Amino acid sequence: MCEELQFELFELTQEESQVIVHFKIHSSEEEDAARIWKTTFLIDASTGVRYPMVHSEGISIAPDWTRIPANKPLNFTLFFKGLPKKCTVFHLVEMIPEPGGFEFTNIKRNSSDIYLVEM
């Protein structure tokens, strides 16, 4: 098997993994709401390659909204296509056509690929 084909097969096997990000958002107002856009990605900090969100649980996809009750956080989970093993730092960016998208930079990779973000 040629070296290029071996590399492509290696990359395909790496992409079968997932990265899971649990969120806990506290309301900044008496009643607030949140949503996530399908254009939310993990970005490899060293290469700039984007890895798409593949699923979400506990939060609405834009244009719909999920209400955040007063005095109680909204807990939700985002699932992303797996990062390559050589990625050690990544960014989580919600690329949207308006202000206010999520952006968390320089997240250090861990061995479980499960993360918690609290806001």
Contacts in CASP RR format, 6 or more apart in sequence:
PFRMAT RR
TARGET T0000
AUTHOR 0000-0000-0000
METHOD contacts of the structure
MODEL  1
MCEELQFELFELTQEESQVIVHFKIHSSEEEDAARIWKTTFLIDASTGVR
YPMVHSEGISIAPDWTRIPANKPLNFTLFFKGLPKKCTVFHLVEMIPEPG
GFEFTNIKRNSSDIYLVEM
11 84 0 8 1.000
14 82 0 8 1.000
14 84 0 8 1.000
14 85 0 8 1.000
15 81 0 8 1.000
15 82 0 8 1.000
15 84 0 8 1.000
16 82 0 8 1.000
17 82 0 8 1.000
17 83 0 8 1.000
17 113 0 8 1.000
18 54 0 8 1.000
18 79 0 8 1.000
18 80 0 8 1.000
18 81 0 8 1.000
18 82 0 8 1.000
18 113 0 8 1.000
19 42 0 8 1.000
19 51 0 8 1.000
19 79 0 8 1.000
19 80 0 8 1.000
19 81 0 8 1.000
19 82 0 8 1.000
19 83 0 8 1.000
19 113 0 8 1.000
19 114 0 8 1.000
19 115 0 8 1.000
20 77 0 8 1.000
20 78 0 8 1.000
20 79 0 8 1.000
20 80 0 8 1.000
20 113 0 8 1.000
20 114 0 8 1.000
20 115 0 8 1.000
21 77 0 8 1.000
21 78 0 8 1.000
21 80 0 8 1.000
21 92 0 8 1.000
21 114 0 8 1.000
21 115 0 8 1.000
21 116 0 8 1.000
21 117 0 8 1.000
22 75 0 8 1.000
22 76 0 8 1.000
22 77 0 8 1.000
22 114 0 8 1.000
22 115 0 8 1.000
22 116 0 8 1.000
22 117 0 8 1.000
23 59 0 8 1.000
23 74 0 8 1.000
23 75 0 8 1.000
23 76 0 8 1.000
23 77 0 8 1.000
23 78 0 8 1.000
23 116 0 8 1.000
23 117 0 8 1.000
23 118 0 8 1.000
23 119 0 8 1.000
24 73 0 8 1.000
24 74 0 8 1.000
24 75 0 8 1.000
24 116 0 8 1.000
24 117 0 8 1.000
24 118 0 8 1.000
24 119 0 8 1.000
25 34 0 8 1.000
25 68 0 8 1.000
25 73 0 8 1.000
25 74 0 8 1.000
25 76 0 8 1.000
25 118 0 8 1.000
25 119 0 8 1.000
26 68 0 8 1.000
26 73 0 8 1.000
26 118 0 8 1.000
26 119 0 8 1.000
27 68 0 8 1.000
27 69 0 8 1.000
27 70 0 8 1.000
27 71 0 8 1.000
27 72 0 8 1.000
27 73 0 8 1.000
27 74 0 8 1.000
30 70 0 8 1.000
31 67 0 8 1.000
31 68 0 8 1.000
31 69 0 8 1.000
31 70 0 8 1.000
32 67 0 8 1.000
32 68 0 8 1.000
33 65 0 8 1.000
33 66 0 8 1.000
33 67 0 8 1.000
33 68 0 8 1.000
34 59 0 8 1.000
34 60 0 8 1.000
34 65 0 8 1.000
34 66 0 8 1.000
34 68 0 8 1.000
34 74 0 8 1.000
34 76 0 8 1.000
35 59 0 8 1.000
35 60 0 8 1.000
35 61 0 8 1.000
35 62 0 8 1.000
35 63 0 8 1.000
35 64 0 8 1.000
35 65 0 8 1.000
35 66 0 8 1.000
36 53 0 8 1.000
36 56 0 8 1.000
36 59 0 8 1.000
36 60 0 8 1.000
36 61 0 8 1.000
36 62 0 8 1.000
36 76 0 8 1.000
36 78 0 8 1.000
36 94 0 8 1.000
36 102 0 8 1.000
37 61 0 8 1.000
37 62 0 8 1.000
37 94 0 8 1.000
37 95 0 8 1.000
37 96 0 8 1.000
37 101 0 8 1.000
38 53 0 8 1.000
38 61 0 8 1.000
38 62 0 8 1.000
39 94 0 8 1.000
39 95 0 8 1.000
39 96 0 8 1.000
40 52 0 8 1.000
40 53 0 8 1.000
40 78 0 8 1.000
40 92 0 8 1.000
40 93 0 8 1.000
40 94 0 8 1.000
40 95 0 8 1.000
40 102 0 8 1.000
41 50 0 8 1.000
41 51 0 8 1.000
41 52 0 8 1.000
41 53 0 8 1.000
41 80 0 8 1.000
41 92 0 8 1.000
41 93 0 8 1.000
41 95 0 8 1.000
42 50 0 8 1.000
42 51 0 8 1.000
42 80 0 8 1.000
42 81 0 8 1.000
42 82 0 8 1.000
42 83 0 8 1.000
42 90 0 8 1.000
42 91 0 8 1.000
42 92 0 8 1.000
43 49 0 8 1.000
43 50 0 8 1.000
43 51 0 8 1.000
43 90 0 8 1.000
43 91 0 8 1.000
43 92 0 8 1.000
43 93 0 8 1.000
44 51 0 8 1.000
44 83 0 8 1.000
44 84 0 8 1.000
44 87 0 8 1.000
44 90 0 8 1.000
45 87 0 8 1.000
45 88 0 8 1.000
45 89 0 8 1.000
45 90 0 8 1.000
45 91 0 8 1.000
45 105 0 8 1.000
45 106 0 8 1.000
46 86 0 8 1.000
46 87 0 8 1.000
46 88 0 8 1.000
46 89 0 8 1.000
47 87 0 8 1.000
51 80 0 8 1.000
51 81 0 8 1.000
51 82 0 8 1.000
51 83 0 8 1.000
51 90 0 8 1.000
52 80 0 8 1.000
52 81 0 8 1.000
53 78 0 8 1.000
53 79 0 8 1.000
53 80 0 8 1.000
54 79 0 8 1.000
54 80 0 8 1.000
54 81 0 8 1.000
55 78 0 8 1.000
55 79 0 8 1.000
56 76 0 8 1.000
56 77 0 8 1.000
56 78 0 8 1.000
56 79 0 8 1.000
57 76 0 8 1.000
57 77 0 8 1.000
57 79 0 8 1.000
58 66 0 8 1.000
58 74 0 8 1.000
58 75 0 8 1.000
58 76 0 8 1.000
58 77 0 8 1.000
59 66 0 8 1.000
59 74 0 8 1.000
59 76 0 8 1.000
60 66 0 8 1.000
62 96 0 8 1.000
66 74 0 8 1.000
66 76 0 8 1.000
68 74 0 8 1.000
82 113 0 8 1.000
83 90 0 8 1.000
83 109 0 8 1.000
83 113 0 8 1.000
87 109 0 8 1.000
88 108 0 8 1.000
88 109 0 8 1.000
89 106 0 8 1.000
89 107 0 8 1.000
89 108 0 8 1.000
89 109 0 8 1.000
90 107 0 8 1.000
90 109 0 8 1.000
91 103 0 8 1.000
91 104 0 8 1.000
91 105 0 8 1.000
91 106 0 8 1.000
91 107 0 8 1.000
92 102 0 8 1.000
92 103 0 8 1.000
92 104 0 8 1.000
92 107 0 8 1.000
92 117 0 8 1.000
93 102 0 8 1.000
93 103 0 8 1.000
93 104 0 8 1.000
94 101 0 8 1.000
94 102 0 8 1.000
94 103 0 8 1.000
104 117 0 8 1.000
107 115 0 8 1.000
END
